[in-house]
């Protein structure tokens, strides 16, 4: 499949509105990889991995914790990093630029509110 970027740009420019669909792939681009044991996970949750064998974010989000304190400790760190300290990435800035002043609607399964925090 050959896609000419000029054709895509023309379609966006002539559209009355834009529908944006986003899922886990965008989150991964934003640095939230639920399934990875990557550098970010190691930096933020290496202590949880050592103590509980936590392999990735998803296990921490869905796992059974020995105490409420441990569960909320995990969640507070997750929210602090991926929500409270979030700054729009170049990907989100570019997407916002492409949409411009057009009417748009976002359909997403991502719950971290990066669209809202990026001006959508």
N, C-alpha and C positions, 0 to 999 in steps of 0.2 A: 504494500500500500504506500503510494507516494502522496505525501501531503505537502502542498505548497503553502508556506506560511503567509504569503500574500493573500491567498484565497481565504484563509482563516481570518486574517485581519479584516478583509472586506466584509465577510459575513458578520463579524462582531460589530463593525462600524455601521452596517445597515440594519442591524437588529433593533427591534423595538424594546426588547428586554433580554436579559441574560439569566439563564438558569445555571447555577453552579452546583455541581455534585461533588462531594468530597467524603472520603472515608479514611481508613487506616493509612493508606499510602501518603496522604498529605500529612498526617500526624508523624509518620516516619521522617518525611522531609523536614518537618518542624523539630525533629529531635526526640520525639516520643515513640520509641519502638517497644511496644508492649511485650514482644516475644524475644527480644535480644538480650544477651548478656554482654553488652558492649561497654565502652569506656564511660559513658554517662551513667549507666546502671551501676558500674563498679564504683564510680566516684560518689554517687548519691546513696547507694544501698549496699556497698561492700560489707559493712558491718552486719547487716541483716542476712546477707548471704552466708557469711561465716557462722553466725549464731544459729540460723534457722535453715540453712541450705536453700535459701530463696534463689531460684534460677533466673527470674526475670520479673518485670513489673506486674504482668498479668497474675502471676502466682501470688504476689503481695496484695493485689487488689481483690482477688477472689479467695485467698487462703483463709484458713482458720488460724487465728492467733491465740497463744496461750492466755493472754490477758487483753482487756480492753485498752489498757495503757500502751501495750505494744502495737496493737492494731492502729490506734489513733496516732501513735508516734510515726508509724509508716505513712499513714495518709496525710498527716500534717506536713511531712517533708515533701511528699509528692506534690501536694497543692502549692506549697511555698515555691518550689522550683519551677514547676510547669505552668502555674497560673499567676501567682502573685509577682514573680520576678520575670514574667514573660515580656519580651520585646519583640515586635513583629519582625519576622525573618524577611530576607530579600524575596523569597517566594511569595509571601503574603503581600508585601509591598507591591510587587510586580502585578499580582492578580488584582489588587485594588486599583492600580493605575490602568490596567486594561479595561476594567469595568467602567471606570470614570464616572460620569454623571448619569449613566443609563440606569433604568429600573432593573433591579435584579432580585433574585430569590435564591437563598442558599438551602440546599438539602444536604444534611450531613449526619453521620452517626458519631462524629467526634464531640466529646463532651467537655473539652478543656476551654471553650469559649475564645479560641484564638481568632475566630472571625470577628467577633465583637471587639476584641482588644486590638484588632487591626483596622478598625474603622468601618466595618460592614454593619 
